[in-house]
Amino acid sequence: MSSSEWNKVDFQQFINNFGNEIVINNAPEILYSKKDKEHEAYNSLIAFFFIAGFLLIYISLTYFLATIYFNLIIFIMVIIISVIADVLLIINVIKSNVYIKPIECWVEIYKGKSEGIYEYYCFTYYPIFTGKCHPNKAMNVIFKLYQEEIIKSKIDITQIEVYLKINQEIHIDVEKLGYFFQYAEGRPFRDENINRASWKYFPSERLGFENYIAIGNWDHQYEWKNDLEFDFDKLHEYAPWVIQRWNEVNLKPLTEEYKESIKWNLRYIESIPKLKPWEGNVENQTYENPKAYQDIEIVNEAVTKIIKHDKEIEKTKDIKEELPFFKSYFRDLGS
């Protein structure tokens, strides 16, 4: 799409002309799950209770058998070693208990063609999450190394486009047209086979009464709250669901300078609006990002090169010996 069709508008100039309420009021409220979190260290938790149980049994046996045999040095050593091991295990459990949630929302404003006194605008909102967690534990670790060595950040940037028509003479005359985002299509939350080509347009009427835009899967694609109500298992398995609203504090303009600092070019996100509402039939317009799977392809290529003999990887222990090679591979790729 050429820049002559959509041109980025200076955010502050737009605010000076129209005020900030139009940007805040049209920011999509996000429904996200509090069960969206990193993989927990269940093995460490099991080991913690195992050692704690062993320690209680050992202390009890020592107490009852003290008249027959008791060695103070051995008793103290067992207590110290067990306590240290349990402390380390519980620390690992606590560190793994990481919730993924939206933290702020960036916005860009684009102006399109005119229709009389009306001009088409696209407010591109970027809800930012603290990260994302691949369902496959081993692949999740590899993805984290990819982010750490190449992108230098683990935040997850999502994208929702809101299309509007604004009266250039009466600025309060605003018509919201609809939303465009990656549609999760009601697939399971932990389905590894995500479809990043599934962009879909929804007219503004779809928002309706409390029909929020909801997180649809671990990759933070979106679907509607009404979709969730038809998926009983997902709705209840990932409850509670929390509404994230945006205001002047957590809604921030995205500048070209900041894009450069966060390595935007390596995130393979297309900023320019993808639809042409002035051409009509917006519901039938399509979009497919040719670089949508670039990060997945890079990670898969690394797995192919480093993991030999077509070994299946699912758990962290499956790649424990290869982790330094993955780190080195991504470091070289990012240099």
Solvent accessible surface area in square Angstrom, and as a share of the most:
residue,aa,sasa,rsa
1,M,95,0.43
2,S,59,0.38
3,S,74,0.48
4,S,89,0.57
5,E,29,0.13
6,W,3,0.01
7,N,73,0.37
8,K,76,0.32
9,V,29,0.17
10,D,93,0.48
11,F,50,0.21
12,Q,105,0.47
13,Q,93,0.41
14,F,2,0.01
15,I,31,0.16
16,N,99,0.51
17,N,73,0.37
18,F,37,0.15
19,G,29,0.27
20,N,64,0.33
21,E,121,0.54
22,I,19,0.10
23,V,2,0.01
24,I,39,0.20
25,N,110,0.57
26,N,15,0.08
27,A,10,0.07
28,P,8,0.05
29,E,57,0.26
30,I,0,0.00
31,L,9,0.04
32,Y,27,0.10
33,S,0,0.00
34,K,95,0.40
35,K,91,0.38
36,D,5,0.03
37,K,30,0.13
38,E,28,0.13
39,H,52,0.23
40,E,50,0.22
41,A,23,0.18
42,Y,122,0.46
43,N,122,0.63
44,S,13,0.08
45,L,58,0.29
46,I,116,0.59
47,A,34,0.26
48,F,45,0.19
49,F,124,0.52
50,F,151,0.63
51,I,36,0.18
52,A,27,0.21
53,G,28,0.27
54,F,100,0.42
55,L,24,0.12
56,L,123,0.61
57,I,107,0.54
58,Y,47,0.18
59,I,68,0.35
60,S,52,0.33
61,L,96,0.48
62,T,20,0.12
63,Y,164,0.62
64,F,148,0.62
65,L,86,0.43
66,A,44,0.34
67,T,135,0.79
68,I,139,0.71
69,Y,146,0.55
70,F,93,0.39
71,N,52,0.27
72,L,105,0.52
73,I,130,0.66
74,I,88,0.45
75,F,48,0.20
76,I,76,0.38
77,M,100,0.44
78,V,34,0.19
79,I,42,0.21
80,I,81,0.41
81,I,105,0.53
82,S,8,0.05
83,V,67,0.39
84,I,94,0.48
85,A,31,0.24
86,D,15,0.08
87,V,71,0.41
88,L,112,0.55
89,L,37,0.18
90,I,52,0.27
91,I,79,0.40
92,N,67,0.34
93,V,24,0.14
94,I,114,0.58
95,K,141,0.60
96,S,21,0.13
97,N,63,0.32
98,V,69,0.39
99,Y,102,0.39
100,I,5,0.02
101,K,98,0.41
102,P,7,0.05
103,I,79,0.40
104,E,33,0.15
105,C,0,0.00
106,W,8,0.03
107,V,1,0.01
108,E,2,0.01
109,I,2,0.01
110,Y,9,0.04
111,K,71,0.30
112,G,13,0.13
113,K,95,0.40
114,S,64,0.41
115,E,79,0.36
116,G,77,0.74
117,I,78,0.40
118,Y,60,0.23
119,E,28,0.13
120,Y,11,0.04
121,Y,7,0.03
122,C,0,0.00
123,F,0,0.00
124,T,0,0.00
125,Y,0,0.00
126,Y,0,0.00
127,P,0,0.00
128,I,1,0.01
129,F,1,0.01
130,T,51,0.30
131,G,4,0.04
132,K,29,0.12
133,C,0,0.00
134,H,17,0.08
135,P,26,0.16
136,N,21,0.11
137,K,78,0.33
138,A,0,0.00
139,M,22,0.10
140,N,13,0.07
141,V,40,0.23
142,I,0,0.00
143,F,20,0.08
144,K,35,0.15
145,L,23,0.11
146,Y,4,0.02
147,Q,19,0.08
148,E,71,0.32
149,E,17,0.08
150,I,13,0.07
151,I,16,0.08
152,K,126,0.53
153,S,34,0.22
154,K,89,0.38
155,I,40,0.20
156,D,14,0.07
157,I,18,0.09
158,T,12,0.07
159,Q,15,0.07
160,I,0,0.00
161,E,0,0.00
162,V,0,0.00
163,Y,1,0.00
164,L,0,0.00
165,K,36,0.15
166,I,0,0.00
167,N,4,0.02
168,Q,59,0.26
169,E,130,0.58
170,I,100,0.51
171,H,69,0.31
172,I,159,0.81
173,D,49,0.26
174,V,51,0.29
175,E,84,0.38
176,K,54,0.23
177,L,37,0.18
178,G,0,0.00
179,Y,3,0.01
180,F,1,0.01
181,F,0,0.00
182,Q,44,0.19
183,Y,31,0.12
184,A,2,0.02
185,E,83,0.37
186,G,36,0.35
187,R,81,0.30
188,P,87,0.55
189,F,5,0.02
190,R,74,0.27
191,D,35,0.18
192,E,81,0.37
193,N,112,0.57
194,I,19,0.10
195,N,48,0.25
196,R,20,0.07
197,A,33,0.26
198,S,11,0.07
199,W,32,0.11
200,K,98,0.41
201,Y,19,0.07
202,F,5,0.02
203,P,51,0.32
204,S,22,0.14
205,E,138,0.62
206,R,85,0.31
207,L,63,0.31
208,G,52,0.50
209,F,183,0.76
210,E,89,0.40
211,N,5,0.03
212,Y,26,0.10
213,I,1,0.00
214,A,0,0.00
215,I,2,0.01
216,G,0,0.00
217,N,7,0.03
218,W,8,0.03
219,D,12,0.06
220,H,3,0.01
221,Q,6,0.03
222,Y,2,0.01
223,E,2,0.01
224,W,0,0.00
225,K,48,0.20
226,N,60,0.31
227,D,28,0.15
228,L,1,0.00
229,E,91,0.41
230,F,184,0.77
231,D,43,0.22
232,F,138,0.58
233,D,104,0.54
234,K,9,0.04
235,L,40,0.20
236,H,99,0.44
237,E,109,0.49
238,Y,21,0.08
239,A,35,0.27
240,P,76,0.48
241,W,41,0.14
242,V,48,0.27
243,I,58,0.30
244,Q,33,0.15
245,R,127,0.46
246,W,15,0.05
247,N,63,0.32
248,E,120,0.54
249,V,115,0.66
250,N,29,0.15
251,L,16,0.08
252,K,85,0.36
253,P,59,0.37
254,L,5,0.02
255,T,61,0.35
256,E,96,0.43
257,E,131,0.59
258,Y,99,0.38
259,K,15,0.06
260,E,144,0.64
261,S,79,0.51
262,I,21,0.11
263,K,68,0.29
264,W,24,0.08
265,N,117,0.60
266,L,52,0.26
267,R,33,0.12
268,Y,42,0.16
269,I,36,0.18
270,E,73,0.33
271,S,12,0.08
272,I,50,0.25
273,P,1,0.01
274,K,16,0.07
275,L,0,0.00
276,K,54,0.23
277,P,11,0.07
278,W,39,0.14
279,E,107,0.48
280,G,33,0.32
281,N,110,0.57
282,V,19,0.11
283,E,108,0.48
284,N,116,0.59
285,Q,42,0.18
286,T,123,0.72
287,Y,39,0.15
288,E,121,0.54
289,N,23,0.12
290,P,128,0.81
291,K,112,0.47
292,A,13,0.10
293,Y,73,0.28
294,Q,57,0.26
295,D,22,0.12
296,I,35,0.18
297,E,97,0.44
298,I,28,0.14
299,V,0,0.00
300,N,70,0.36
301,E,85,0.38
302,A,0,0.00
303,V,26,0.15
304,T,105,0.61
305,K,105,0.44
306,I,25,0.13
307,I,11,0.05
308,K,123,0.52
309,H,179,0.80
310,D,141,0.73
311,K,90,0.38
312,E,143,0.64
313,I,17,0.09
314,E,109,0.49
315,K,112,0.47
316,T,60,0.35
317,K,145,0.61
318,D,35,0.18
319,I,0,0.00
320,K,144,0.61
321,E,144,0.65
322,E,32,0.14
323,L,47,0.24
324,P,86,0.54
325,F,129,0.54
326,F,0,0.00
327,K,66,0.28
328,S,45,0.29
329,Y,46,0.17
330,F,0,0.00
331,R,116,0.42
332,D,96,0.50
333,L,88,0.44
334,G,41,0.39
335,S,125,0.80
